[in-house]
Amino acid sequence: MSGIEHELRSEALSASWLSTSLGIGTQRIDAMRRAGELIGVRLPGSQETLYPAWQFDGGRPRESVPRIVAAAREAGLDDVRLYEVLTSRAGLGGTRRLVDALRDGGEEHVVAAVRQSIPRG
């Protein structure tokens, strides 16, 4: 299991879990992902989409998620690359990640950082 796969599996929620928690069907959850309302990551070779738990606050998606997804799409980032950008450590010796800034209300900083990210080539 790769590092990103291990990290994602340890901090993400399945569509079926979200379906029960949010009280909506898995098809609606997938539609929300496709519409840019949720961040859902499907790792290469997998059929399962996983939804990082940090994008939720109080059991609901954070209001900033659609802006972050839109910025990622504008920058040409796929879902896996967006996850990597949001969860990578800031700076050489830093322990904070962009998702930490998101939790702290730093939506503008996160959106700007995502816009400046480079897609995998």
N, C-alpha and C positions, 0 to 999 in steps of 0.2 A: 504494500500500500504506500503510495507516495505521500510526501509531507502535506501537500494541500488536501489530498483526499482524507487523510487522517484528521487534520484540523477541521475540515468541513463536516465530517461525520460526527465529530465530538461536539460541535456547536450549532448544528443545524437541525431543523425539524422536517419531518416528512409531510407530504401533502395530506396523507390520511390523518396524521396527528393534528395538522392545522384545520382540516375539515371539521373534526370533532370540536376543537377548541373555539373556532370562529363561528361554528354553526352554519357553515355553507359547504356545498359540494366540492369535490376535488376538481370537477370540470370548471367551476367558477374560480377556484384558486389558480388553475392553469391559465384561464382567461385573464385574470388579474396580472399574472406574470407576463403574458404576451403583450398586454396593454401598458406595461411599464409601471404598474402599481406595486409590484413585489419584485424582489431580487430572488430569482430561483436559479440554482446552478446544477447543471447536468454534466457530470464529469465524462470525459471521453470513454466510450465503451460501456457506459451505464445507461439503463433505461429509467432510473429514478431521478427525479428532480428534488433537490434539497434546498430548504429555505433557511438562510442564516437567522438565528434567533435574535440577534442584535438589531434587526430591522423592525422589531416590534417593541412597543412600549405600552404597558398596561393591557396586554392582550390584543392590541390593534396595531396595524402597520403605522410606522412613523410617518407624519405628514411630509417629511423631506424625501422619502424614498422615490416618488415619481420624478423629482428634479434631479436626483442622483442618477437614476436610470436614463433619463433623457440626456444628461451630460455625457454619460458613458456611450450611448448610441451615437451622439454627435461626434465623439472622439474616435469612433470605430472600435470600441472595446466589446468583446463578447462577454458572456456572463461569467465565465471562468476567470478571464483577465480582470473584470470588475471586482470580483471577489478577492483576487490576489492584491489589487491596488488597495482596497479597503482594509485588508487585514495585514498588510506588510508593515514592518516596523518603520517608524519615522526616524530618519537620521542614522548615522553609523552606530551610535551607542544608545539610541533611544529605545524605550520600552513601550511607548504609546503607539497606537495604530490610528488610522483615520476613523475607524469605528468608535474609538474612544472619544474623538472630537465630536462625532455624530451624537453620541449619548450625552455629551456635555452641552449640546445646543449649537455646535459650530457648523451648522449646515452650509453657510457660505464658503467656509474654508474647505469643506469636503467636496462641494460641487466644483470649486476652482481647481482643486488637486486632481479630481477625476478628469476634468476638461484638459488638463495638461499632461495626462498620462499617455503613454505611447502603446499602441496595440502590439501584441507579439507579432513578430515578422516571420 
